[in-house]
Amino acid sequence: MIPSLTLNDGRSIPQLGLGTWPLDDQAVEVAVATALELGYRHIDTAVKYGNETGVGRGIRASGVPREEVFVTTKLDGEYQGDDRAVDGLRASLARLQLDYVDLLLIHWPLPRRGEFVSTWRTFERLQQDGLVRSIGVSNFKPAHLDVLVAETDVVPAVNQIQLSPAIQRTQQRAYDAEHGIVTESWSPLGGQSGDLLAAPVLADVGDKHGRTPAQVVLRWHVQNGLVVIPKSGDPERMKKNLAIFDFELDADDLAAIDSLDEGPDAGVDSDSTGH
């Protein structure tokens, strides 16, 4: 059973989900259906990924009732400003063939455009209209969140950022926690860092618990109160990623893993057009 975290709007989010980038529609349909059959109940996609149609097909193919599946999508820069997010979300819902999504995120702040506040106000209306249950952001830094908190009515429920033991974002996580924002990790297993899973520390902790380095890393995310969305199209890897709720890292383990942090400047910038 995957635990959930309570969001600041009273809703809940499963703490482990399936990331779907960069799978195409065909591959993601199979991956989503497989993941849901294995017990996943949280699927993460985005307009930019180009796979919302396949995600929707996978949900329907699984036979799992819609109300049991937490679906996240993200609107990128094309939908920032004025009311562009209205058509953006309606198009996403049409591709997904859903009446609503559980979480809608602004994919990047793109601060040079200066449109994320007006976009957020549109998100607030979409939430009021019932087309989305919870609203949040992705790749936002404290400075961007300060503006939203000061100028709008709804504090983001989630901030999805690049985060792993190599890129720990301790200041960002502290800011999010202070403001009641759940931090969600993309590229939780290191992604572009490349060699994270080969770190001897992870092998040592894994041997201690009879787990793989990837399982140790995912457990680190969970015990740090993060939502984590590892991506995989492989059923066996999905199973292993799911098998992290029957062991616990102790204080020594957590301290050892924390030593892998590469510092606050690691990772991508908020203006990135990547994940």
Secondary structure, 3 states (H helix, E strand, C coil): CCCEEECCCCCEEECECEECCCCCHHHHHHHHHHHHHHCCCEEECCHHHCCHHHHHHHHHHHCCCHHHCEEEEEECHHHCCCCHHHHHHHHHHHHHCCCCEEEEEECCCCCCCCCHHHHHHHHHHHHHCCCEEEEEEECCCHHHHHHHHHHCCCCCCEEEEECECCECCHHHHHHHHHCCCEEEEECCCCHHHCCHHHCHHHHHHHHHHCCCHHHHHHHHHHHCCCEECCECCCHHHHHHHHCCCCCCCCHHHHHHHHCCCCCCCCCCCCCCCCC
